[in-house]
Amino acid sequence: MPIENHPYQAAINGRPVTVAAVTPLAFAGFAHFTAMQVRSRKVKGLDLHLTRLRAASMEFFGVAVSDQRMRSYIKAAIDAGPADQSLTVTVFVGDGEFSGRSMDTEPEVLVRTDAPADGPGGPLRLSVVEHERPLAAIKHVGEAGKTYYLHQAIRQGFDDAAFVDRQGRLGEATIWNLVFWDGEAVVWPRAAILNGTMMGMVQRQLDRLGIAQRHEEITLERLGDLAGAAVMNSWTPGIAVTAIGGNTIPEAESFMRLLHRCHEAEPAVSL
């Protein structure tokens, strides 16, 4: 709902939210979302966001909101706010928590905006936690573990946490994709992870630039062979990681420049 003297908005199905409509969402955990940065009223990777929302809705609910209608909700939110902002689209069924009513039901769409974000400056030091996110391929809500492990990492003197699975493979960090550099090629971890929209943008721009990239199983023991590491999400294409657990990693400024170059090359589109 619009807040007095506040430029940002929240709307469900294109209409300003009411207290009655939004209150149940405070207790809802069966929903999925995507987050994007809006700059000059344009969005990068819009096709990736729409594909993510459509695929997750089909997986969760068996029905998806059309791309055309989703675009109209996003456009309305962008038009109603400042030229630069953060925007989150959450897809849910109002009475579907712990219920079969969320099956084969067209979901609703909550779009909310807030101040633009670029992420922390870095470099970051990550603790290591054995953790596998449920339904890792879907960007869904209700993952208390991510914040819990972030808090634990800070208490241990780290900036954030990276996850290893039961096979000892690094996969992702709390709210980040992990990416590595061997000095010549970009290396993506092979594990059950969320394929981020920023990750998708960087991958297709690496292909366009002719930069080698591959997927490999990355264990803590492998880190000593690598020349750089970074995290990325909707905020940023790359923040250097200089430690994962007790393993130090070179900051690799050329690698950071490459990741940011890929993001800069990604075209921004108007809705």
C-alpha positions in Angstrom: 0.0 0.0 0.0 1.3 3.5 -0.7 2.9 5.1 2.4 2.7 8.9 2.9 5.8 10.6 1.6 7.2 7.2 0.5 8.0 6.7 -3.2 7.8 2.9 -3.3 4.7 0.8 -3.7 3.2 -2.6 -3.2 0.4 -4.1 -5.3 -1.4 -7.4 -5.7 -2.6 -8.2 -9.2 -2.0 -4.6 -10.1 -4.1 -3.1 -7.3 -2.7 -1.4 -4.1 -2.6 -3.8 -1.3 -4.9 -3.6 1.7 -4.1 -4.7 5.3 -6.6 -7.6 4.9 -5.0 -8.8 1.7 -1.4 -8.6 2.8 -1.7 -9.8 6.5 -1.9 -13.6 5.6 1.3 -13.3 3.6 3.2 -12.7 6.8 2.6 -16.3 7.7 2.8 -17.8 4.2 5.7 -20.0 3.1 4.4 -21.6 -0.1 5.3 -18.9 -2.6 8.1 -18.1 -5.0 9.6 -14.9 -6.2 12.2 -13.1 -8.3 14.1 -9.9 -7.5 15.5 -7.3 -10.0 17.1 -3.9 -10.1 15.5 -1.2 -12.1 17.7 1.5 -13.5 16.3 4.4 -15.6 13.0 2.5 -15.6 14.7 -0.4 -17.4 15.5 -4.0 -16.4 18.2 -6.4 -17.5 17.5 -10.0 -18.0 13.7 -9.6 -18.1 13.3 -12.7 -20.2 15.1 -14.7 -17.5 12.9 -13.3 -14.7 9.7 -14.1 -16.7 11.0 -17.7 -17.4 11.8 -18.2 -13.8 8.3 -17.0 -12.6 6.5 -19.1 -15.2 8.5 -22.3 -14.6 8.2 -22.0 -10.8 4.5 -21.4 -10.9 4.0 -24.5 -13.1 6.0 -26.5 -10.6 4.3 -25.1 -7.5 0.7 -24.5 -8.6 0.3 -26.2 -12.0 -0.8 -22.9 -13.5 1.1 -19.8 -14.4 0.2 -16.1 -14.9 0.8 -15.1 -18.5 4.0 -13.3 -19.4 1.8 -10.4 -20.8 0.0 -9.9 -17.5 3.2 -10.3 -15.5 4.8 -7.6 -17.6 1.9 -5.3 -17.0 2.2 -5.7 -13.2 5.9 -5.0 -13.3 5.5 -2.0 -15.6 2.8 -0.5 -13.4 5.1 -0.7 -10.4 8.1 0.8 -12.3 6.0 3.6 -13.7 4.6 4.4 -10.2 8.1 4.8 -8.5 11.4 6.5 -9.0 13.6 5.8 -12.1 15.9 3.6 -10.0 14.6 1.1 -7.6 14.6 -2.5 -6.4 11.6 -4.6 -7.5 10.4 -8.0 -6.2 7.7 -10.1 -7.7 6.2 -12.8 -5.4 3.7 -15.3 -6.7 1.4 -17.1 -4.3 -2.1 -18.6 -3.7 -4.0 -16.7 -1.0 -5.4 -19.7 0.9 -3.0 -22.4 -0.3 -0.7 -22.8 2.7 -0.9 -26.4 4.0 -3.8 -27.0 1.6 -4.7 -28.8 -1.6 -6.4 -25.6 -2.7 -3.1 -24.3 -4.0 -3.0 -27.1 -6.6 -4.0 -26.2 -10.2 -5.1 -22.7 -9.1 -4.0 -19.6 -10.9 -1.8 -17.7 -8.4 -1.8 -14.1 -7.4 1.1 -11.7 -7.9 2.5 -9.3 -5.3 4.9 -6.6 -6.7 6.7 -4.4 -4.3 9.4 -1.8 -4.8 12.1 -0.3 -2.5 15.3 1.7 -2.7 17.8 0.6 -5.3 20.6 -1.7 -4.1 24.1 -2.5 -5.3 25.2 -5.0 -2.6 28.2 -4.8 -0.2 31.5 -3.6 -1.3 33.6 -6.7 -0.4 35.8 -8.5 -0.5 33.8 -11.1 1.5 35.0 -14.0 3.8 32.5 -16.9 3.9 32.1 -19.5 6.6 31.3 -23.1 5.5 28.1 -24.8 6.4 26.8 -28.2 5.4 23.4 -27.4 4.1 21.2 -28.3 1.2 18.3 -26.0 0.4 15.0 -27.8 -0.2 13.7 -27.4 -3.8 17.0 -25.6 -4.6 16.1 -24.9 -8.3 13.2 -22.7 -7.2 13.6 -19.2 -5.7 11.0 -19.7 -2.9 10.2 -18.0 0.3 10.3 -19.4 3.9 14.0 -20.3 4.1 14.9 -19.4 7.6 18.2 -21.3 7.4 19.7 -18.7 5.1 19.4 -15.9 7.6 20.2 -18.2 10.5 23.5 -19.3 8.9 24.3 -15.7 8.0 24.0 -14.7 11.6 26.2 -17.7 12.7 28.8 -16.6 10.1 28.9 -13.1 11.4 29.2 -14.3 15.0 32.3 -16.4 13.9 33.9 -13.3 12.3 32.9 -14.0 8.7 30.8 -11.8 6.4 28.4 -14.6 5.1 28.1 -18.3 4.7 28.7 -20.8 1.8 27.0 -24.1 1.6 28.5 -27.5 1.0 26.3 -30.6 0.3 26.5 -34.1 1.7 29.0 -34.9 -1.0 31.3 -32.1 0.1 30.6 -30.0 -3.0 30.3 -26.2 -2.7 27.1 -25.1 -4.4 26.0 -21.6 -3.4 26.0 -19.1 -0.6 23.0 -17.8 1.5 21.5 -15.4 -1.1 24.3 -15.7 -3.7 25.5 -17.8 -6.6 29.1 -18.8 -6.3 31.5 -18.5 -9.3 35.2 -19.3 -9.6 38.2 -18.4 -11.9 41.1 -20.7 -12.8 43.1 -17.9 -14.5 41.7 -18.7 -18.0 38.1 -19.9 -17.6 35.1 -19.2 -15.5 34.1 -22.2 -13.4 30.6 -22.7 -12.1 30.0 -25.2 -9.3 28.2 -28.4 -10.2 25.6 -29.1 -7.4 21.9 -28.7 -6.7 21.6 -24.9 -6.9 19.4 -22.0 -8.0 20.4 -20.8 -11.4 20.3 -17.1 -10.7 19.1 -14.5 -13.3 22.4 -12.6 -12.9 24.2 -16.0 -13.4 22.2 -16.4 -16.6 23.1 -12.9 -17.9 26.8 -13.4 -17.2 26.8 -16.8 -18.8 25.3 -15.7 -22.1 27.6 -12.6 -22.2 30.6 -14.8 -21.6 29.6 -16.9 -24.5 29.2 -13.7 -26.6 32.7 -12.6 -25.6 34.2 -16.0 -26.3 35.4 -16.5 -22.7 35.7 -20.2 -21.7 33.4 -21.4 -18.9 32.6 -24.8 -17.5 30.8 -26.6 -14.6 32.8 -28.6 -12.2 32.5 -30.1 -8.7 34.2 -27.7 -6.4 35.3 -29.0 -3.0 37.2 -27.2 -0.3 40.3 -29.1 -1.3 40.0 -27.7 -4.8 40.0 -24.1 -3.7 43.8 -23.9 -3.5 44.0 -24.6 -7.3 41.8 -21.7 -8.2 42.8 -18.1 -9.0 39.6 -16.3 -7.8 36.1 -16.5 -6.5 33.1 -14.3 -6.3 29.4 -14.2 -5.3 26.7 -12.7 -7.5 22.9 -12.0 -7.2 20.4 -9.5 -8.5 22.3 -6.7 -6.8 25.6 -7.3 -8.5 27.5 -9.4 -11.0 30.4 -9.9 -8.8 31.8 -9.3 -5.3 35.2 -10.8 -4.6 35.5 -13.7 -2.1 38.9 -14.0 -0.4 38.2 -16.8 2.0 35.9 -19.8 2.3 36.3 -21.4 5.7 40.0 -21.6 6.4 40.9 -21.4 2.7 42.3 -18.1 1.3 41.6 -17.1 -2.3 43.3 -14.4 -4.4 41.1 -11.3 -4.9 41.5 -11.6 -8.7 40.7 -8.0 -9.8 40.7 -9.0 -13.5 38.1 -11.6 -12.8 35.9 -9.0 -11.1 36.3 -6.7 -14.1 35.2 -9.5 -16.4 32.1 -10.2 -14.4 31.1 -6.6 -14.4 31.9 -6.2 -18.1 29.5 -9.0 -18.8 26.7 -7.3 -16.8 27.4 -4.0 -18.5 27.1 -5.7 -21.9 23.6 -7.1 -21.1 21.0 -4.9 -22.7 18.4 -3.2 -20.5 14.8 -3.2 -21.7 11.8 -1.1 -21.1 8.5 -2.8 -20.4 
